[in-house]
Amino acid sequence: MTLHSTVAEVTERIAARSAESRTAYLARIRAAAAEGPARSGLGCTNLAHGFAACSVADKLSLRESVKPNIAIVSAYNDMLSAHQPLESYPALLKKAVAGAGGVAQFAGGVPAMCDGITQGRAGMELSLFSRDVIAMATAVALSHDMFDGALMLGVCDKIVPGLLIGSLSFGHLPVVFVPAGPMPSGLPNSEKAKVRQLYTEGKAGRKELLQAESAAYHSPGTCTFYGTANSNQMLMEVMGLHLPGASFEAPGTPIRDALTAEAGRAVTGLTALGERYTPIGEAIDERAIANAVVALLATGGSTNHTLHLVAIAAAAGIELAWDDFASLSDVVPSLTRMYPNGSADVNQFHEAGGMAYLIGELLDAGLLHEDVATVAGPGLARYRRRPELREDGVVWQDEPEESGDKSVLRSAADPFAADGGLRMVSGNLGRSVIKVSAVASEHRVVEAPARVFDDQAALQDAFKAGELDGDVVAIVRFQGPRANGMPELHKLTPALGVLQDRGHKVALVTDGRMSGASGKVPAAIHVSPEAAVGGPLARVDDGDPVRLDADAGTLDVLVPDLMEREPAAASVDSTTGTGRELFAAFRNAAGPAEQGAGVFGGVL
């Protein structure tokens, strides 16, 4: 199938914009590759330290640099359900790598926090910055110059982007990402959301709410709604960093363990000492980045990736812009319906045909670049296949010809919508991202008086006091990266949903985040420039008429003197407590949302 003209045009635009920085990046990683296995240049004392704990056989192999040495970097902890299965992976991977003729060492662990636990708490203000901490921790793990390749073990929100950014700083190494898989389906997401709204209205108690939440999040594995964690898994597969079909196989199953072992064997063959050298920095090019954006749009994935993909691209010397998302959104159809964009979860998506069917449909529609490098071999067509476990190991079968459930997954010829689930809006309030895949058409245009808050707790208090019972555009400002680390504002969703259900016109406008759980209420998020740097949000007053038009792509406050006003100062101190004082340097260094909201600057 011929590549769609818009996909080709956007990819060319990204490449042209990134020519200088990408050239410099490739020169850097190719120079590192030319040095050969880095440990061969280590001094004797250095090398002896590096393999002191190894077996005698592994010491001999590493001493002579005759076998590839694979780093294992893991985000394991047993508090996060998605990461608890990773506990057993290192031993399994070491055995698989050894069987493939290599050596594997556990090189380092990285932190992994759960946004679900920190929602509405001060700890959430560390969440986005944890991505860059993870990137730096990954670099520390790989900095010993002992390795010919790496395996990255992680799943959730900031963790996979952080691992990938860190990996790209060692772009001369091949890297395979190893997922854990989703937990079994529990309480349907629609029922969970209903209980949350009843609790917000005072019609259900804490006991009922906790019972519902515990039935939804109930066992090891990734949460099953289509938020950032599962968007991460989808993206790693479409970018060719997972093995085909690995993303959504459940933990603790024979096929999961077989795929994990296969990842160890695969990365061993991708090293410069193997048969098919495939460094990650060469594989993640402009085509792979464009593919990621297309797949995010086609699935209505997490809005967090309008930040993360920009930062990931920058780590590979590529300048990705929000305008690229907007251009692609016009031509990429919506092919999935998973909560919060529908009632299904990722297990139902997987059973309906999953990634193999999705990638096949996007390839056939000319919406993905097929000619990319992947950890499974050259060409994305390899990802049209699904893994199957047989007596002699994993084999990959052709994708299903039809979706197994057209209420969850559809063909490109019969999509849920003709365009993508993410859009960009702009106007005198700045530029912003909005997720519309779960927003009904009649709610996509809202014009109403502003009610201005400096944190989400103040909005919740106003709701409980009955002050918001009418048409309203809630402005929640001083939530950007420079203000307080850009927390997610999920706690607002039930209250705003209640107001919308009462028949009011409701919208949220914020320089904070809503993540993959953005739902039925229109939410213009990641507003840039943020209030903390004097952006227009800092000049809005209660009662100002605000118009958000997701269809036309506009976001405006309808007053003539906005920029003549003195910007307000934040009324809430978010600088101390729960470790926030340790992140002052991060807040001061953070870039704007459009550049990924990171602390490393624009294109690295």
Secondary structure, DSSP 8 states (H G I E B T S, - for coil): ----HHHHHHHHHHHHHTHHHHHHHHHHHHHHHHT-SGGGGS-HHHHHHHHTTS-HHHHHHHHHT-S-EEEEEE---SSSTTTGGGGGHHHHHHHHHHHTT-EEEEEEE-----HHHHTTSGGGGGHHHHHHHHHHHHHHHHTTS--SEEEEE--STTHHHHHHHHHHTTTTS-EEEE---B----S-HHHHHHHHHHHHTTSS-HHHHHHHHHHHS-SSSB-SSSSHHHHHHHHHHHTT-S-TT-TT--TTSHHHHHHHHHHHHHHHHHSTTSSS---HHHHSSHHHHHHHHHHHHHHT--TTHHHHHHHHHHHTT----HHHHHHHHTT--B-B-BTTSSSB-HHHHHHHTHHHHHHHHHHHTT-S----EETTEESGGGGGEEEEEETTEEEEEE--SS-S-TTTB--TTS-SBSS-SEEEEEETTEEEEEE-TTS-GGGSEEEEEEEEESSHHHHHHHHHTTTT-SSEEEEE-S-SHHHHS--B-TTHHHHHHHHHHTT--EEEEESSB-GGG--SS-EEEEEES-GGGT-GGGG--TT-EEEEETTTTEEEE--TTGGGS-----SS--SSSTTGGGGHHHHHH---GGGTS-SS-S--
